[in-house]
């Protein structure tokens, strides 16, 4: 039976770590390289090694600062890309790495959280990681023809830096996450368009005929007008609009993140706005 060594990643591990992500999730090397370039730090990955081979890995990335209107701020780290080589599954490596990395996160940060890829994974996160349903979003799916029937507004593409600044002005009185600049830089590299409209903001990416509006901020409730402007600039067949619960909007509420606070700290409200993921 193979003996496993659990340890922090090393530079010499990078080729195997990259291949493990490709084998598990299908991400091409250039995508993984961009993620490494923006996020990889000495504390951000634990690996399991067997006979000189990296057989499992789990990442903890710098996450947003969760801020309440009353001024509280909590540091977070984001669980990402848990993966194990197929031949080594069944040894509980993913469970062991996930639990260890969460313990390390909560020694240095206030919160560990992840974004389960499907609703059925929330119980898995709870069983393995001890995290529970954390924050919710509103999502609404519309086709292009429907959106273009609404009155539109002028949308101006802006830089990620400008978008982040306007976003903070808009969300100042709401519970939300302040994301590191690396998130916006990586999203831009992956083709996300950052748009400013009168009294609104949107971050949108089109993939395989679907435009994912990862964040649509419209405090006045003019979501259809903003969505129509996005549709005019970003041709697609379908549009998935993600909006916060605390402003007017239509759609289906769903739990988006699974998290765990350091002992003794309060859990943020369910409508705390944490819309971005790297999945």
C-alpha positions as CSV (number, residue, x, y, z in Angstrom):
1,X,0.0,0.0,0.0
2,X,1.3,3.5,-0.9
3,X,2.3,5.8,1.9
4,X,1.1,9.3,1.6
5,X,2.9,12.5,2.7
6,X,0.7,15.5,3.2
7,X,2.6,18.8,2.9
8,X,2.6,22.3,1.4
9,X,3.3,22.6,-2.3
10,X,6.7,23.3,-3.7
11,X,7.8,24.9,-6.9
12,X,9.0,21.6,-8.3
13,X,5.4,20.3,-7.9
14,X,3.9,22.8,-10.3
15,X,3.9,20.5,-13.5
16,X,2.1,17.7,-11.6
17,X,-0.3,20.1,-9.9
18,X,-1.2,21.7,-13.2
19,X,-1.8,18.3,-14.8
20,X,-3.9,17.1,-11.9
21,X,-6.3,20.1,-12.4
22,X,-6.4,19.4,-16.2
23,X,-7.2,15.7,-15.6
24,X,-9.8,16.4,-13.0
25,X,-11.6,19.5,-14.4
26,X,-10.5,19.6,-18.0
27,X,-9.0,23.1,-17.6
28,X,-6.3,23.8,-20.3
29,X,-2.8,24.6,-19.1
30,X,-3.1,28.3,-20.0
31,X,-6.2,28.6,-17.7
32,X,-4.4,27.0,-14.8
33,X,-1.3,29.1,-15.4
34,X,-3.3,32.3,-15.2
35,X,-4.9,31.1,-11.9
36,X,-1.4,30.3,-10.5
37,X,0.0,33.6,-11.7
38,X,-2.7,35.6,-9.9
39,X,-3.4,33.5,-6.8
40,X,-0.7,31.0,-5.9
41,X,1.1,31.8,-2.6
42,X,3.2,29.7,-0.2
43,X,0.1,29.0,1.9
44,X,-2.4,28.4,-0.8
45,X,-2.1,24.7,-1.5
46,X,-1.6,21.4,0.3
47,X,-0.7,18.3,-1.6
48,X,-0.6,14.6,-0.9
49,X,2.5,12.8,-2.4
50,X,3.0,9.1,-2.9
51,X,6.3,7.7,-4.3
52,X,7.3,11.0,-5.7
53,X,3.9,11.7,-7.4
54,X,1.4,14.4,-6.4
55,X,-1.8,12.4,-6.1
56,X,-4.1,14.9,-4.5
57,X,-4.3,18.7,-3.9
58,X,-6.5,21.3,-2.3
59,X,-6.2,25.1,-2.6
60,X,-7.0,28.0,-0.3
61,X,-7.0,31.3,-2.2
62,X,-7.1,34.8,-0.9
63,X,-10.8,35.7,-0.6
64,X,-12.9,38.9,-0.2
65,X,-13.1,40.8,3.0
66,X,-16.7,40.5,4.2
67,X,-17.9,43.9,5.4
68,X,-21.1,44.8,7.2
69,X,-22.6,48.3,7.1
70,X,-21.6,48.9,10.7
71,X,-18.0,48.6,9.7
72,X,-17.1,45.0,10.7
73,X,-14.7,43.3,8.4
74,X,-13.8,39.7,8.2
75,X,-10.9,38.1,6.2
76,X,-11.8,35.1,4.1
77,X,-10.1,32.3,2.1
78,X,-11.7,30.5,-0.7
79,X,-11.6,26.7,-1.1
80,X,-10.9,25.7,-4.6
81,X,-10.0,22.8,-6.9
82,X,-10.0,19.8,-4.6
83,X,-8.7,17.0,-6.8
84,X,-7.3,13.4,-6.5
85,X,-5.9,11.2,-9.1
86,X,-8.4,8.5,-10.0
87,X,-6.0,5.6,-9.1
88,X,-5.7,7.0,-5.6
89,X,-9.3,7.7,-4.8
90,X,-10.9,5.8,-1.9
91,X,-8.1,6.7,0.6
92,X,-9.9,9.8,2.0
93,X,-7.2,12.1,0.8
94,X,-9.6,14.8,-0.3
95,X,-11.3,14.7,3.1
96,X,-8.0,14.8,5.0
97,X,-6.6,17.6,2.9
98,X,-9.8,19.7,3.0
99,X,-10.1,19.4,6.8
100,X,-6.4,20.3,7.3
101,X,-6.5,23.3,5.0
102,X,-9.6,24.6,6.7
103,X,-8.0,24.3,10.1
104,X,-5.0,26.3,8.7
105,X,-7.3,28.9,7.2
106,X,-9.2,29.4,10.4
107,X,-5.8,29.8,12.3
108,X,-4.9,32.8,10.1
109,X,-8.3,34.1,8.7
110,X,-11.8,34.7,9.9
111,X,-13.7,32.5,7.4
112,X,-13.3,29.6,5.0
113,X,-15.8,29.2,2.3
114,X,-16.4,27.6,-1.1
115,X,-18.9,27.5,-4.0
116,X,-20.3,24.1,-4.4
117,X,-20.8,23.3,-8.1
118,X,-24.3,22.0,-7.6
119,X,-27.0,22.0,-4.8
120,X,-26.3,18.3,-4.1
121,X,-22.8,19.1,-3.0
122,X,-23.8,21.3,0.0
123,X,-24.3,18.2,2.2
124,X,-20.9,16.9,1.0
125,X,-19.2,20.2,2.0
126,X,-20.9,20.0,5.4
127,X,-19.8,16.4,6.0
128,X,-16.3,16.8,4.7
129,X,-15.4,20.4,5.6
130,X,-17.8,21.3,8.4
131,X,-19.1,24.2,6.3
132,X,-22.8,25.1,6.1
133,X,-25.0,27.1,3.7
134,X,-23.6,30.6,3.9
135,X,-24.9,33.3,1.5
136,X,-27.6,33.4,-1.2
137,X,-28.0,35.1,-4.6
138,X,-30.9,35.7,-7.0
139,X,-30.6,34.3,-10.5
140,X,-32.9,34.8,-13.5
141,X,-32.5,33.3,-16.9
142,X,-33.8,35.2,-20.0
143,X,-33.4,34.7,-23.7
144,X,-32.0,37.5,-26.0
145,X,-35.3,38.2,-27.7
146,X,-37.0,38.9,-24.4
147,X,-34.3,41.2,-23.1
148,X,-34.1,43.3,-26.3
149,X,-37.8,44.2,-25.9
150,X,-37.0,46.3,-22.9
151,X,-35.8,49.9,-23.1
152,X,-32.0,50.0,-22.9
153,X,-29.4,52.3,-21.5
154,X,-26.0,53.3,-22.6
155,X,-23.4,50.8,-21.3
156,X,-19.7,51.9,-21.1
157,X,-16.9,49.3,-20.9
158,X,-14.5,50.3,-18.0
159,X,-11.3,48.9,-16.5
160,X,-11.4,46.3,-13.7
161,X,-9.9,48.9,-11.4
162,X,-12.5,51.4,-12.1
163,X,-15.2,48.8,-11.8
164,X,-14.0,47.7,-8.4
165,X,-14.0,51.3,-7.1
166,X,-17.5,52.1,-8.4
167,X,-18.7,48.8,-7.0
168,X,-17.5,49.7,-3.5
169,X,-19.3,53.1,-3.7
170,X,-22.5,51.4,-4.7
171,X,-22.3,48.6,-2.0
172,X,-21.1,50.8,0.8
173,X,-24.3,50.4,2.9
174,X,-24.8,46.7,2.2
175,X,-23.2,43.5,3.5
176,X,-20.8,42.4,0.8
177,X,-17.4,41.0,-0.1
178,X,-14.6,43.3,-1.1
179,X,-12.7,41.2,-3.6
180,X,-8.9,41.3,-4.1
181,X,-7.7,43.0,-7.3
182,X,-6.5,39.6,-8.5
183,X,-10.1,38.5,-9.0
184,X,-10.9,41.3,-11.4
185,X,-7.6,40.9,-13.2
186,X,-8.2,37.2,-13.7
187,X,-11.8,37.7,-14.8
188,X,-10.7,40.3,-17.4
189,X,-8.0,37.8,-18.6
190,X,-10.8,35.2,-19.1
191,X,-13.0,37.6,-21.1
192,X,-15.3,39.2,-18.6
193,X,-16.5,42.6,-19.6
194,X,-17.0,45.3,-16.9
195,X,-19.7,47.7,-17.8
196,X,-20.9,51.0,-16.2
197,X,-24.5,52.2,-16.8
198,X,-26.4,55.1,-15.3
199,X,-26.8,54.0,-11.6
200,X,-25.8,50.4,-12.4
201,X,-22.9,48.0,-13.0
202,X,-22.5,44.7,-14.6
203,X,-19.8,42.1,-15.1
204,X,-20.6,39.7,-18.0
205,X,-18.9,36.8,-19.7
206,X,-20.2,34.8,-22.7
207,X,-19.3,31.1,-22.9
208,X,-20.8,28.7,-25.4
209,X,-23.7,30.9,-26.3
210,X,-24.6,31.7,-22.7
211,X,-23.9,35.1,-21.3
212,X,-23.2,34.8,-17.5
213,X,-23.8,38.2,-15.9
214,X,-21.9,37.3,-12.8
215,X,-22.9,40.5,-11.1
216,X,-25.7,42.9,-12.0
217,X,-26.0,45.8,-9.5
218,X,-29.1,48.0,-10.0
219,X,-30.1,49.6,-6.8
220,X,-33.1,51.3,-8.4
221,X,-34.5,48.0,-9.5
222,X,-34.0,48.7,-13.3
223,X,-32.7,45.2,-13.9
224,X,-34.4,44.7,-17.3
225,X,-33.0,48.0,-18.6
226,X,-29.5,47.0,-17.5
227,X,-29.9,43.5,-18.8
228,X,-31.0,44.8,-22.2
229,X,-27.9,47.0,-22.4
230,X,-25.7,43.9,-21.6
231,X,-27.6,41.9,-24.3
232,X,-26.9,44.7,-26.8
233,X,-23.2,44.6,-26.2
234,X,-22.8,40.8,-25.5
235,X,-24.6,38.7,-28.1
236,X,-25.8,35.3,-26.8
237,X,-28.7,32.9,-26.9
238,X,-29.4,32.9,-23.1
239,X,-28.5,35.3,-20.3
240,X,-28.1,34.3,-16.6
241,X,-28.5,37.3,-14.4
242,X,-27.1,37.2,-10.9
243,X,-28.4,39.9,-8.6
244,X,-28.3,40.6,-4.8
245,X,-31.3,39.9,-2.6
246,X,-31.3,43.4,-1.0
247,X,-32.3,45.3,-4.1
248,X,-35.4,44.9,-6.2
249,X,-35.2,42.1,-8.8
250,X,-36.8,39.0,-10.2
251,X,-35.6,35.5,-10.2
252,X,-35.0,32.4,-8.1
253,X,-33.2,32.6,-4.8
254,X,-30.5,30.0,-4.4
255,X,-27.8,29.3,-1.8
256,X,-24.5,30.1,-3.5
257,X,-21.7,29.6,-0.9
258,X,-20.9,27.2,1.9
259,X,-18.8,28.6,4.7
260,X,-17.5,28.4,8.2
261,X,-16.5,31.2,10.5
262,X,-13.8,31.1,13.1
263,X,-15.2,30.1,16.5
264,X,-16.8,33.0,18.3
265,X,-17.4,35.2,15.2
266,X,-20.9,35.9,13.9
267,X,-22.1,34.5,10.6
268,X,-22.9,37.1,7.9
269,X,-26.5,37.6,6.9
270,X,-27.7,35.3,4.1
271,X,-28.1,38.2,1.7
272,X,-24.4,39.2,2.1
273,X,-23.3,39.7,-1.5
274,X,-20.5,37.2,-2.6
275,X,-21.3,36.7,-6.3
276,X,-18.0,35.6,-7.8
277,X,-16.4,32.2,-8.0
278,X,-13.6,30.6,-9.9
279,X,-15.5,27.4,-10.8
